[in-house]
């Protein structure tokens, strides 16, 4: 990845509302969050992470003035930039005790991979939705990804362990 950032900026576009299962609102964990707009059942599909497809190299050159990124990496090396054409799923915050999980699946129309978000357990309407980001970063960057979820057993970081990274890399099948 290039070490120098280009002047190209990632302009944050308003989220498209792709379904009625998620509402965006103020989060006690991180500014803005995604919330269940109705009761959700365990294993229910909550949404599809949408946005512009980029190569990892192009994503590395994005400059995000707010410091927030909405990048979801795919197993083929591409990424989905939720700040450009994304929907409400981009506002699902990190927690070390998540209530949702993201899966990479083949699109039904054969157009490639998509990322779907599913409930890990029953979720009540109004409850904030969380994923465990289990970020994979260079060791030198680990301290830049502090976690503020306040969950029991919080790791203090959004970076995943090597065991989580291996499990995350294999998470390509729905529940």
C-alpha positions in Angstrom: 0.0 0.0 0.0 1.3 3.5 -0.7 2.5 5.3 2.3 1.6 8.8 1.0 -2.0 9.8 1.0 -3.4 11.5 -2.1 -5.5 14.7 -1.9 -8.5 12.8 -3.1 -11.1 13.0 -0.3 -13.8 10.6 0.6 -16.9 12.7 0.7 -19.5 11.3 3.1 -22.7 10.9 1.3 -26.0 10.5 3.2 -26.9 6.8 3.8 -29.4 5.2 1.4 -32.1 3.5 3.3 -32.0 0.0 1.7 -34.4 -1.6 4.2 -36.6 -0.7 7.1 -34.7 -2.8 9.7 -32.1 -0.2 10.6 -32.4 3.4 11.8 -29.5 5.8 12.3 -29.3 7.8 15.5 -27.1 9.1 18.3 -24.9 6.4 19.9 -23.4 6.4 23.4 -20.5 4.4 22.0 -19.4 6.5 19.0 -21.3 9.5 17.8 -23.7 7.9 15.3 -24.9 4.4 15.4 -27.3 1.9 13.7 -30.3 0.7 15.7 -32.9 -2.0 15.1 -36.1 -0.3 13.9 -38.1 -3.5 14.9 -37.5 -6.7 16.8 -35.0 -8.9 15.0 -34.6 -12.7 15.4 -31.3 -14.5 15.8 -29.8 -15.3 12.4 -32.1 -12.8 10.6 -30.4 -10.8 7.8 -30.2 -7.2 9.0 -28.9 -5.7 5.8 -26.3 -5.6 3.1 -23.2 -3.4 3.4 -23.2 -1.2 0.4 -20.9 1.3 -1.2 -18.4 1.9 -4.0 -16.0 -0.9 -4.8 -12.3 0.0 -4.7 -9.0 -1.8 -4.9 -7.1 -1.9 -1.6 -4.5 0.4 -3.1 -7.2 3.0 -4.1 -8.7 2.8 -0.6 -5.3 3.4 1.0 -5.1 6.7 -0.9 -8.4 8.0 0.5 -8.2 11.0 2.8 -11.0 11.1 5.3 -11.2 14.6 6.8 -13.4 13.5 9.7 -11.0 10.6 10.6 -13.9 8.2 10.2 -13.6 5.4 7.6 -16.3 3.1 6.3 -14.1 0.5 4.6 -15.0 -3.2 4.6 -12.4 -5.5 3.1 -13.3 -8.4 0.9 -11.4 -11.7 0.5 -10.6 -10.9 -3.2 -8.6 -7.8 -2.1 -11.3 -5.3 -3.0 -12.9 -3.1 -0.4 -16.4 -1.5 -0.1 -16.3 2.2 0.7 -19.5 2.8 2.6 -18.9 6.6 2.6 -19.7 6.6 -1.1 -23.1 5.1 -2.0 -23.4 3.3 1.3 -26.4 2.7 3.5 -27.3 2.6 7.2 -25.2 -0.5 7.8 -22.1 1.7 7.6 -23.1 3.1 11.0 -22.9 -0.3 12.8 -20.3 0.4 15.5 -17.7 -1.9 17.0 -18.2 -3.8 20.3 -16.2 -6.6 21.9 -19.7 -8.1 22.7 -21.4 -7.9 19.3 -25.0 -8.7 18.6 -24.4 -9.0 14.8 -22.0 -10.7 12.5 -20.9 -9.8 8.9 -20.6 -12.5 6.3 -19.1 -12.4 2.9 -21.3 -14.2 0.4 -21.7 -14.6 -3.3 -24.3 -12.2 -4.7 -27.4 -13.9 -6.0 -27.0 -12.3 -9.4 -23.5 -13.6 -9.8 -21.9 -10.2 -9.7 -19.3 -11.0 -7.1 -19.1 -10.9 -3.3 -21.4 -9.0 -1.0 -21.3 -8.4 2.8 -24.4 -9.3 4.7 -25.0 -8.5 8.3 -27.0 -11.0 10.5 -28.3 -10.9 14.1 -26.3 -13.2 16.4 -29.2 -13.3 18.9 -32.7 -11.8 19.2 -32.4 -8.0 19.2 -35.2 -5.7 20.5 -36.4 -2.7 18.6 -34.3 0.4 19.5 -31.2 -1.6 20.5 -28.0 -0.5 19.0 -26.4 -2.9 16.5 -22.8 -3.9 16.9 -20.1 -5.9 15.0 -16.8 -7.1 16.4 -14.5 -5.4 13.8 -11.5 -7.7 14.6 -9.3 -5.4 12.6 -6.1 -6.7 11.1 -3.4 -4.0 11.2 0.3 -3.6 11.4 1.6 -4.0 15.0 2.8 -0.4 14.9 -0.7 0.8 14.3 -2.5 -1.2 17.0 -2.7 1.6 19.5 -4.5 3.8 17.0 -7.7 1.6 17.3 -8.9 2.0 20.8 -12.3 0.5 21.8 -14.9 2.4 23.8 -17.7 -0.2 23.9 -17.6 -0.6 27.7 -18.7 -4.2 27.3 -17.8 -6.7 30.0 -14.6 -8.3 28.8 -13.7 -5.4 26.5 -10.3 -5.9 24.8 -9.6 -2.2 24.8 -9.0 -2.3 21.1 -10.9 -2.9 17.8 -7.9 -5.0 16.7 -8.6 -8.7 16.7 -6.3 -11.5 18.0 -4.6 -13.7 15.5 -7.1 -16.4 16.3 -10.0 -14.0 15.6 -8.2 -12.9 12.4 -8.0 -16.5 11.2 -11.7 -17.1 12.0 -12.7 -13.7 10.4 -10.8 -14.7 7.2 -12.8 -17.9 7.0 -16.2 -16.2 7.7 -17.5 -16.5 4.2 -20.6 -18.6 4.8 -23.9 -17.4 6.3 -25.1 -18.5 9.7 
